[in-house]
Amino acid sequence: MDYLKIGKATELNGRDRKIYRILEILPGFLSWSTLLLLIILSYYTPVYIAYFLLAFDVYWLLLVMYLGIHLVVSYRKLKDNIKVDWNEKLRNFNSPSGRPDWKEIHQLIVLPTAFEDLEIIRSCINSILQDGFPTEQMIVVLAIEGRSGEAGLARAKAIEQEYGHKFKHFIYTVHPDGIEGEIKGKGANQAWAAIEVKKKIIDKYNFDYDKILVSIFDIDTIVYQGYFAKLTYVFLTVDNPYRASYQPIPLYFNNIWQAPFYSRVAASSNTFWQMMQQIRQEKLATYSSHSMTWRALVDVGFWSTKMVSEDSRIFWHCLCFYKGDYRVEPLYFPVSMDTTMDESFSKTATTLYKQQRRWGWGVENIPYLIFNFIKNYKTMPKGKMFGLIFVQLYGFHSWATNALIIAVIGWMPMLLGGDAFNSTVLSGNLPNITRTLMTVAMLGMVLSAVISTLLLPPRPKNYGFWKSITMVLQWLILPISIITFGSIPGIEAQTRLMLGKYMGFFVTPKTR
């Protein structure tokens, strides 16, 4: 059996199924055990838990400082890269010995879409046209879902008529609905599109697999001018370029001024996290819109048709396929995407929660990674794999628990410790010390507000100066946002996986 294609425990049998099921339980078990154990021990041993909470607060403060430094460094790299004319730099670039000339590189751009309207599709394709990379070296695939019906097909034909002649090749593909064994998600659509373009264009016209870069963009993606030149330049200059994916920084700017304040905070927080991850390359996995080589994509058999988190799964798939010899190269270059926004204020909150829960479902990659490491233990680099597994477990555990430990568990020793604990000096000082540490940690919030403001696109003319003020004041809700649109959907995703209540793919509505 090809274990690299596994989506969940129910696809396995016997001992393998039991092992995979235990691994699915593991992340949620660790998160819930941490929270429940701290609550129980707050009753029985409140003094020890109080000391633990003080140590945790200090850890949180140091973590905020550490990540803040990474955020500033990444911000400076991002700004420096935006200033470079990458198209001009590429035109004057001579490839190193043994590498193809940049004029031989073709860009394959896959644009999966379900129910998005024409204007959103047009804005994405127009940004590709305006990027500056030669369009005669571009192949664009508009991948529509069959379940979008006649309306979806009509949109595809309209786009083909409008843009089909502007690229070397342009096709649209229709992913049939209801294929057995697939989930209704982006991965299945992308895989279908890739197989179609391979047959109808790449193999038909004898394109060199080693000279194709694939960019998989969410349909709301707007590329910054020079993206494909920057991508090509990095591909031609890094070591072992075929064993890497290439990750830009997502900036949720397309509708940032129109979206509700809480949605803006959640989107910007995600941007900052991705910026910090670019500095910590050993922790970086592919996310949302990204690029990779056609060679790697063909080697692994395209995207999984069974996964919700297909954007990160393709990285883990490649990592396991190449026995640990695969990585993500940070581009320190932006693409712009939509901030979550629905028809109303309340609907946006629900949609944002579901989107964050879907992102939290990336925890499904942990059992996949551990299981395939077990199956290929002798051929995998032990140190690297143990490190990656720890990083993933730690990351999802922190996502689900850290904010709750600070905001909720921090009160448990005083609430449950009884009179014996509440009469101690430690009990009297615990709130004050915690408050002081958290106040200092709030400097991270100030830093977020400053960098967020510096990154913002120009304010639309229909908004006054007060709107700019709210863009700063909105960061006051960050502590609430981290819990409401961070810890809670994160721990719900882990709980669903722990209980075997597998999630489907949630298509985030695009409203501008």
N, C-alpha and C positions, 0 to 999 in steps of 0.2 A: 504494500500500500504506500502511496505517496503521502507521507506525513506532512510535507510542506504545503499541501492543499487543505489541511484540516481547518474547519471553521469552528467546530464545537464538539463536545464529548459525545453527543448522540450520533455522530458519524462513525464512531469507533465501536469495537466489540471487545468483550472479554476483559482481560487485564489492562489493555490500553485504555479502554473506556473508563475504568475505575481510576486509573492514574490521572487521566486528563480531567475527570470530574473533581478529584481532590484538588488539582491545581486551579480549577475554576473557583472552588470554594475559598482558596487560600487568601486572596486579597481582601475580600469582605470579612472573612474570619479575623484577620489581623486588625482591621479597622474597628470592627465592633468589639473585639476583645480589649483593645486599648481603651476605648471609651468606657465600656462597662466595668473593666477592672479598676480604672481610676475612680469611678463613682463608688464602687463597693469598698475600695480601700480608703476612700474619703470618710467612710463611716467607721471602719475598724482601726485604721492607722492614719488619722488625719495629719499628724505631725510629719510623717514621712512624705505624704502626698503634698503637703504644703511646701516642703523643701524641694520636692521634684518640680512643682509648679514654678517656684522661683528660678530654679535652674533652667526650666523650659523657657521662661520669659527672657532670661539672659541669652539663651540660644537664639530665640526669635529676634532679639535686638541685633545680635551679631550677624544673623542671616540677612536681615534687612540691610545692614551696612554692606555686607559682602555683595548682595545682589544689586544694591544701588551703584556700587563701583562698576560692576559689569554693565549695568544699564547705561551709565554715562559713556563708558568706552565704546559700547555698541552704537550709541547715538552718534558719537563723533565719527566712527567709521561709516555709518549710514550717510551722514551729511557730506563727508568727503567723497564718497562714491557717487552721490547724486550730482556733484559739481563736475565730475569728469565727463567729457564727451566720448563715451565708449564707442560710438560708431566711428568717429574719427580715429580713435586709438586703434581700433581693430583694422581699419583701412591701411594703417601704416605699420601693421604688425607682421613680422615674419615668424612663422611657426618654428619651434625647435626641431632639430633633426629627428626624423622618425614619426613626426606628427603631420596630419593632413593640413593643407592650406585652408584658411578660414573660408575661402570661396568655394571649397568643396563640401562644406558642412551644410546640411539641410535641417531645417527646423520643422518637426512634426508637432502640430498644436492640436490637442484633443479638447473639445469643448462639450462636456456632457450637459444636457438640459432636459428638464421635464415639462414644467408648466410656465416657465418664465416668458414674459411678453417680448415683443420684437425690439422694443427700445433697449432693454437690458442686453439682449444678444448683440444688437448693433453697437452699443457702447463698448462692449468687449472687443469685437472685431475691428472697430475703428481704431482702438488703441493699438492693436497689433499692426495695422496699416501705418500708423503714425510713429511706430517705434524707431524706424530708420534702418532696420536690417533689410537687405534686399528681398523683396517679396517673391522674386523668381527662385529663391531658395527656401520657400515656405510651402508646406502642405498643411491645409487646415481641414479638420474633420469636425463637423457639427453632429454630435451624437445625441439623437432625440429618443425619447422613450415611446414605445408603441402605445402605452397606456394613455399617452396624451391625446390620442385619437386624431381625428381629421384636423382639428385645430393645430395640433403640434406639427402635423405633416405640412399643413399650409404655411406655417411659420418657416419651416425648413426650406420649402420651395421658394418662398419670398426672399430668404437670405441667400440662397444659391443664385437666384436671378440677379440680386443686387451686388453680390461680392464674388461670385464664382470665377469671374474672369480676371480678378485682381491678384491672384496667387498662382504659383506654379501649378498647384492642384488644389481643388476644393471639392469635397464631397460631403453629403450628409448620410448618416446611417440610421436605421430604425431598429432599435432593440426590441425584439418581440416580448410581449408580456406573458407571464405565466410559465416560463421555462422551468421544468422540474428540477429541484435542487438549488435554485437560485433564490436569493432574497431580492426584494424590490429595492435596489439601491444603486448608487453611482458606480460601484465597482463592476457590477455585471454589465452595465451600459458601456463603460469604458472598454472592458475586455472584448465585447462584441464589436465595438468600433475599431479597435486595434486589429482584430482578426480580419475585418472587412478591408481596412486600408492596406494591410499587408498583402492581401490577395489581389485587390483591384488596382493598387498603385505601386507599392514598394517592390513586390516580386514581379509584377507585370512589366515594369520599366527598369528592372535590374538595379535598383538603388543599392549602394554599399551600406550594409547594416552598421558598419563601424563609423560611418560619417553622417549619422542621423541622431539628433538630439530631440527628445520628446518632452514637451511641456504639457502637463495636465492641469488645466485651469478650471476652477469653478466658473460658472457662466457670468457671475458678477465681477470677475477679475478685470481690472484696468491696469495694463502694464505701463510702467514709467518708461519714457523714451530712453532707449539704450539697453533695455533688459536683455534682448537676445544677443547683442554684442558683448555685454558683460558675461553672460552665460557662456558664450563661445570662447571668450578670452580665458575664463577660468578653466574650462574644459581642456583647452590647448596648453595650459601652463602648469596644471597640478600634476603631481605624481599619480600614476595608475588611474587615469581618468575614467576608465570603463568599470571600475569598482567603486563608483560613487554616484549618489544622487546630489542634486543641487537645490538648495533651499533659499528662497528670498524671504524677506520680512513682510508679513501681511499688515498693512495699514488700513483700518476700517474707515475710509474717508469718503467713499462715494456719496453717502447720505448722512455724514456725521452731524451736520448742522440741523438736520430735520429730525433725527431720532430722539426718543426720550432720554433724559439724563442718565437713568440707571442703565440703559442699554449702551450708552456711550462709555460709561465707566467700565462695564464688563468687557466691551470690545477693546478699549485702550489697555486694560489690564492684560488681556491676552496678547496684544501687540508687544507689551513690555516683556512678558514672559518669553516670547519668541526671540526678541532682541537679546535678552540675557542668555538664552540657549545658544545663540550664534557664537558667543564668546566661549562657551563651554562645549566645544565640538564633540567631546566624548559622550555628552548627554543628548546630542541632537538627533532627532528622527524626522523623517519627512512629515509634513503637515500641510493639509489643504492644497493650495496651488503650489506646484513644485516641478522640477525637471529631472530627467535622468537619461541614460543612453538607450537607444533602441536595442542595442546588443544585449544589455542586461534584461530588458523587458522581454525579449524573445527567449532568452535563456531560461527564465523562470516561468514562462508560459502565461504571461500577462497577469492582470489583476485577479484577485480572488472574486468569485461570483457569490460567495457565501458570507461575506463580512460586511459589517456596518462601517468599521474604521478602515476602509480600503486605502486611505492616503498614507497611514502609518504602516499598515500591514505589508504593503509592497516593499518597504524598507526591511522589515524583519524577515520577509520571505527571501529577499536578496541576501541578507546577512547569513541566514541559515544555508541557503543554496551554495554560496561561495565559502562555506565553512569558516565564517567569521571575518573573511577578508572583504568587507564592504563598509562604507561610511557615508556620512552626509557632509558635503562641502558647503559651508555658509557663504552666501553671496554678499551679505551686507548691502543688499539692494532691495528696494521696496516694490511691492505690487499693491494696488489699492483694491479693497473689497467693500461689500456692504455691511454696515452696522445693522444688527437685527432690528427690523421695524415692521410691524403688522398694521392692520387697519385702524387700530385704536390703542390707547395707552394700556388698557388692561390686557388686550390680546397680545400686545408686544411682550408683556411680562411673562405670559404663558409660553409664547413662542421661544423667548430667550431661555427660559428654564428648560424646555425640551431640547433646545440646541446644546446647552451646556451638559445636559444628561447624555446626549448622543456623544459629545466629546469625551465625557467621562467613561463611556462605553469602550474607549480605547484600552481599558483595563483587560479586555478580552485577549490582548496580545501577550499578556504575562503568561497564562498557561501555554499558549502557543510556543513562546520563546523557551520556557523551561522544558516542555515536553520534547521539542526538537533537539535541545541540548542533551537531554538524556539519551535520545535515540542515536545521536551522533557524537557521543561523549569522547570517543577516542580520536576523532578527527577535528574537533573544535579546539581553539585556543582557550585553555581553561581560565586563565586569569582574566582575559577580556570578557568572556561570557559570564563569569561570576560577577564581574563588575557591572555589566549591563543589566543583569537580572536584579542585582541589588538596587541600581539606580531606578529601575522601573517600579519595583516594589516600594521603595522609599518615596518616589514621586507620587504615586497614586495614594499611598497611605497618608502622606502629608496633605494632599489635596482634600481628602475626606475628613481628616481629624484635626489638623493644626488650629484652624480658626475656632472650631468647637471647643478645643482644650482651653484656649485663651478666654473665649467669651462665656462659656457655660461651665466647664469643669472647674475653672478657676474659683468658682463660688462654692463648690461642693464641700470642701473641708469645713467652712463656716456654717453651712446649712445642715450638714450631716454629722459633724464632729462632736456635737453635744457641748454641754457646759464645760466639761474638762478641757476641751481644746479652746473654746471661745474665751476662757479666762486666762490663756497664756499670752505672753508678750508677742509671740510669733503670730497668733491670730490677729492681734491688734495692728501689727505692722504689715501683714501680708497684703491687705488692700492698698496701703500707701506705697509699698515697694513696687507692687505690680503696676499701679497707676503711673508711677514715675518712669518705670522702664518702658511702658507702652507709650507714654507721652514722647519719650525720646525716639521710640520706634516710629512715631507718626511723622518724623522727618522724611521717612520713605514716601509717605503720602504727599508731602510737599514737593519732593523731587519728582514724583509721578505727575503732579499737576503742572510743574514747570516744563518738563519735557513734553508732556501732552500738548501744552499750549504752543511750544516752539515748533512742533510737528504739524499743527493744524493747517489745513488749506485756508486760503483767504475767506473771510466771512462774506456770505452772499449779501447782495445789496438790500434784499428785503428784510434783513435782520439788523437791529440796532446794536449799539455798544453794550447794552445790558446783556445781550446774548453772549458776548465774549466774557463778561463777568461770570455768568452761570457756568461757562465752560471750566472755570477755575473752582467755583464753589461746589460743583457737582462731586468733587473728590471727597467732600465731607462724608458722603454715604459709603465710602470704600469699605469700612468695617462691616457694614450691613450687607453690602454687595458680595463680599468674599464668602459670607455664610449662605446667603439666599441663592446666589447664582454660582457658588463654588462648592462649598462643603456638602450642602444638602443634595444637589443633583449628583455630585460625585459619589457620595455614599449610597444613594439610591441605585446608581448603575452597578456598583459593586455588590449590593444586596441582591439585585436581580440576577446577576451572574452566579452568585453564591447559591441561590435557590433554583437555578436552572430556568429562570423566567427570561428567556432570550429576547432581546430587543430587535425590532425591525429598524429600517432606515427612515429617519425623519427628514423630510425635505423642508428646509427652512424657507418660508415665503420670502420673496424679494419684492420689497415695496419702497419706492422712492418718491 
